[in-house]
Amino acid sequence: MEPKGHIGNEIRKHLDKQKRNVMWLADEIGYDHSNLTKQLAKPIIHTKLLYSISDALDVDLFAYYSQQLAEK
């Protein structure tokens, strides 16, 4: 079963909230900008990348998934 929603949109929401952009995030985590843009377009994301993004944004993005599990 796939999670509801779209983690890429959730990440973009946090970037907007912090007035940052994907290029800033890519630099922070040492990831190619165009590849990161492609990853954020996908509804799911690899846990290692999600951890790096969570760390850079100082937000627990894993909670996005945990909340969905708790709502089941």
C-alpha positions in Angstrom: 0.0 0.0 0.0 1.4 3.4 -1.0 1.1 6.4 1.3 -1.5 9.1 0.5 -0.3 12.5 -0.5 2.9 13.5 -2.1 6.1 13.8 -0.1 7.7 16.1 -2.7 4.8 18.6 -2.2 5.3 18.4 1.5 9.0 19.2 1.1 8.3 22.1 -1.2 5.8 23.4 1.4 8.6 23.4 4.0 11.0 25.1 1.6 8.4 27.8 0.9 7.8 28.3 4.6 11.5 28.8 5.2 11.7 31.0 2.1 14.3 28.7 0.5 14.3 26.9 -2.9 15.3 23.6 -4.3 18.7 24.9 -5.4 19.5 25.9 -1.8 18.4 22.4 -0.6 20.5 20.6 -3.3 23.6 22.6 -2.2 22.9 21.8 1.5 22.6 18.1 1.0 25.3 17.8 -1.8 22.8 16.6 -4.4 22.5 17.6 -8.1 19.8 20.3 -8.5 18.2 18.7 -11.5 18.1 15.2 -9.9 16.6 16.6 -6.8 13.9 18.4 -8.8 13.1 15.0 -10.4 13.0 13.3 -7.0 10.6 15.9 -5.6 8.3 15.3 -8.5 7.8 11.7 -7.4 5.2 10.7 -4.8 7.7 8.7 -2.8 11.3 9.2 -1.9 14.3 7.1 -0.7 14.7 7.1 3.1 18.4 8.2 2.9 17.5 11.2 0.8 14.5 12.0 3.0 16.8 11.9 6.1 19.2 14.3 4.5 16.4 16.7 3.5 14.8 16.5 7.0 18.2 17.3 8.5 18.8 20.3 6.2 15.3 21.7 6.8 15.4 20.8 10.5 12.0 19.1 10.2 10.9 15.5 10.7 9.5 14.6 7.3 9.2 11.0 8.5 6.4 12.2 10.7 4.4 12.8 7.4 4.3 9.1 6.9 3.9 8.2 10.6 0.8 10.4 10.8 -0.8 8.6 7.9 -0.2 5.3 9.7 -1.7 6.6 12.9 -4.8 7.7 11.0 -5.5 4.1 9.6 
